[in-house]
Amino acid sequence: MPRTVHIIGAGLAGLSAALKLSARGERVIVHEATAFVGGRCRSYHDATLGMTIDNGNHLLLSGNHAALDYLRDIGAADRLIGPQAAEFSFADAATGQRWTLRINDGRLPWWIFDPARRLPGTRALDYAPLARLLWAPPSKTVGETIQCKGLLYQSLVEPLLLAALNIDPPHGSAKLASAVIRQTIAAGGRACRPLVAREGLGSTLIEPALETLKGRGAIVRLEHQLRALRFGADRVEALDFGKETIVSTADDAVILAVPPYAASSLVRGLEVPTEFRAIVNAHFRIEPPPNAPPILGVLNGAVQWIFSFPGRVSITISAGDELVDSHREELAQKTWSDVSRVTGLPPALPPWQIVRERRATFAATPAQDARRPGAKTQWRNLVLAGDWTNTGLPATIEGAIRSGNRAAALLAR
Ligand SMILES: Cc1cc2nc3c(=O)[nH]c(=O)nc-3n(C[C@H](O)[C@H](O)[C@H](O)COP(=O)(O)OP(=O)(O)OC[C@H]3O[C@@H](n4cnc5c(N)ncnc54)[C@H](O)[C@@H]3O)c2cc1C
């Protein structure tokens, strides 16, 4: 009888582990607590807008190699769209000024020396202190490492780190900021092309993965929440799903790919991140202006990024904890007024929806980062996965997929 690998949680970490294992011919069962697959990265039909929307706008970069490999594996790499080069358009909501950052392809950052490519009003020398982030000790915050003020910080470093770390950057971990910079800007423009799932997260990252898993014989059980794990001396002996208990043979294995608060309630003594930051998205049913960039950074407004999709304009506010309990209609009005100002779309509020993810990511502080466990546990058949495990990256699609790949690799025999 071949062994079974039980994967708990059908977010991207669980799905990527399932894809790797099923590709090796392993028997895989994915158990998901909710009625849908994708976890924090999913699409759903929104009745108010009468259209399918994403729980939140997700940006990938061309240097997210694990994510791109995952997409190639499920035959969906062509569903991401983005410019041919690493270009980031910005607009200042207060002054109306617009500019585009153009990072050159190679590793040598000559874009910094070219006034037509770098941030207007900055000099090449202004960028030098950023190098300090690359070698900061793990205990340091961004605020303890670089000066968090001035034009370069406010117009470039702050928006990029806020998006990547989902935390007010001065409080963010310099080590995680460094990991982001190393794998993007420091790796050259070829690693920084912004990519978005134009037709939605579901049809790009989730449904093709389910199809592929089905084709490889993997089983996905929805509304099948793991309630408890029964531990023996050195292994998990049974999985308790409430109405059903699955006894695991000596060969079977478990990948726990649930969020940290769920993992710590299932595994005694497990230290996990305990603080989180929210992300707020507003979706507006309206055709974006012709030639609108797929994503536009906004400074000096309530919104931080504007995403343009067919028939829909969506905005993102990272580290949006203060807005989580705010009045929905006021939030829609306020964010739309920014969108209207910078895009020239009419000021009248179009049909809208607000989606607030309270625990969008763990708080990327040095203290919370230090609480992230590795994938291995003291039980020989239990492995952890998830964007919150110690991937060396902030909580991102890339981190989640790498964690799933690593969990699958640890179970290789
Ligand atoms: C609004 C928003 C915007 C984001 N933007 C970006 C972005 O632009 N770029 C980027 O790279 N990343 C972004 N992220 C982060 C990215 O979505 C996550 O890092 C990634 O989806 C995490 O995947 P995961 O599998 O680790 O966890 P999850 O997606 O949380 O998956 C865990 C799964 O486990 C299930 N589960 C929980 N308990 C149990 C149980 N007991 N039994 C069975 N199943 C259980 C859950 O229901 C869930 O499906 C964003 C996140 C949000 C919320």
The ligand as a MOL file (V3000), in Angstrom:
LIG
                    3D

  0  0  0     0  0            999 V3000
M  V30 BEGIN CTAB
M  V30 COUNTS 53 58 0 0 0
M  V30 BEGIN ATOM
M  V30 1 C -5.6120 41.3200 0.3650 0
M  V30 2 C -4.2900 40.6320 0.1700 0
M  V30 3 C -3.3960 41.1300 -0.7720 0
M  V30 4 C -2.1720 40.4800 -0.9610 0
M  V30 5 N -1.3340 40.9680 -1.9260 0
M  V30 6 C -0.2280 40.2590 -2.2390 0
M  V30 7 C 0.5730 40.6620 -3.3340 0
M  V30 8 O 0.3080 41.6700 -3.9850 0
M  V30 9 N 1.6600 39.8820 -3.6680 0
M  V30 10 C 1.9760 38.7560 -2.9400 0
M  V30 11 O 2.9500 38.0760 -3.3060 0
M  V30 12 N 1.2450 38.3690 -1.8750 0
M  V30 13 C 0.1550 39.0850 -1.5080 0
M  V30 14 N -0.6230 38.6840 -0.4620 0
M  V30 15 C -0.1700 37.5410 0.3750 0
M  V30 16 C -0.5690 36.1900 -0.2320 0
M  V30 17 O -1.9310 36.1670 -0.5560 0
M  V30 18 C -0.2890 35.1180 0.8220 0
M  V30 19 O 1.0650 35.1860 1.1870 0
M  V30 20 C -0.5860 33.6920 0.3640 0
M  V30 21 O -1.8090 33.5980 -0.2980 0
M  V30 22 C -0.5680 32.7810 1.6000 0
M  V30 23 O -0.8060 31.4300 1.2310 0
M  V30 24 P -0.7600 30.2850 2.3320 0
M  V30 25 O -1.0680 29.0300 1.6340 0
M  V30 26 O 0.4990 30.3960 3.0970 0
M  V30 27 O -1.9150 30.6360 3.4020 0
M  V30 28 P -3.4970 30.7450 3.2280 0
M  V30 29 O -3.8290 31.3350 1.9210 0
M  V30 30 O -3.9860 31.4520 4.4560 0
M  V30 31 O -4.0150 29.2310 3.2240 0
M  V30 32 C -4.2760 28.4950 4.3940 0
M  V30 33 C -5.4970 27.6120 4.1350 0
M  V30 34 O -5.6810 26.7540 5.2790 0
M  V30 35 C -7.0790 26.6230 5.5090 0
M  V30 36 N -7.2600 26.1630 6.8870 0
M  V30 37 C -7.1410 26.8430 8.0410 0
M  V30 38 N -7.3480 26.0440 9.1010 0
M  V30 39 C -7.6160 24.8130 8.6020 0
M  V30 40 C -7.9130 23.5450 9.2100 0
M  V30 41 N -7.9410 23.3970 10.5350 0
M  V30 42 N -8.1730 22.4840 8.4130 0
M  V30 43 C -8.1300 22.5950 7.0490 0
M  V30 44 N -7.8510 23.7750 6.4270 0
M  V30 45 C -7.5810 24.8580 7.1990 0
M  V30 46 C -7.5940 28.0280 5.2320 0
M  V30 47 O -9.0040 28.0310 5.0410 0
M  V30 48 C -6.8040 28.3990 3.9820 0
M  V30 49 O -7.4580 27.9950 2.8050 0
M  V30 50 C -1.8340 39.3350 -0.2000 0
M  V30 51 C -2.7210 38.8560 0.7670 0
M  V30 52 C -3.9370 39.4880 0.9470 0
M  V30 53 C -4.8930 38.9360 1.9760 0
M  V30 END ATOM
M  V30 BEGIN BOND
M  V30 1 1 1 2
M  V30 2 1 2 3
M  V30 3 2 2 52
M  V30 4 2 3 4
M  V30 5 1 4 5
M  V30 6 1 4 50
M  V30 7 2 5 6
M  V30 8 1 6 7
M  V30 9 1 6 13
M  V30 10 2 7 8
M  V30 11 1 7 9
M  V30 12 1 9 10
M  V30 13 2 10 11
M  V30 14 1 10 12
M  V30 15 2 12 13
M  V30 16 1 13 14
M  V30 17 1 14 15
M  V30 18 1 14 50
M  V30 19 1 15 16
M  V30 20 1 16 17
M  V30 21 1 16 18
M  V30 22 1 18 19
M  V30 23 1 18 20
M  V30 24 1 20 21
M  V30 25 1 20 22
M  V30 26 1 22 23
M  V30 27 1 23 24
M  V30 28 2 24 25
M  V30 29 1 24 26
M  V30 30 1 24 27
M  V30 31 1 27 28
M  V30 32 2 28 29
M  V30 33 1 28 30
M  V30 34 1 28 31
M  V30 35 1 31 32
M  V30 36 1 32 33
M  V30 37 1 33 34
M  V30 38 1 33 48
M  V30 39 1 34 35
M  V30 40 1 35 36
M  V30 41 1 35 46
M  V30 42 1 36 37
M  V30 43 1 36 45
M  V30 44 2 37 38
M  V30 45 1 38 39
M  V30 46 1 39 40
M  V30 47 2 39 45
M  V30 48 1 40 41
M  V30 49 2 40 42
M  V30 50 1 42 43
M  V30 51 2 43 44
M  V30 52 1 44 45
M  V30 53 1 46 47
M  V30 54 1 46 48
M  V30 55 1 48 49
M  V30 56 2 50 51
M  V30 57 1 51 52
M  V30 58 1 52 53
M  V30 END BOND
M  V30 END CTAB
M  END
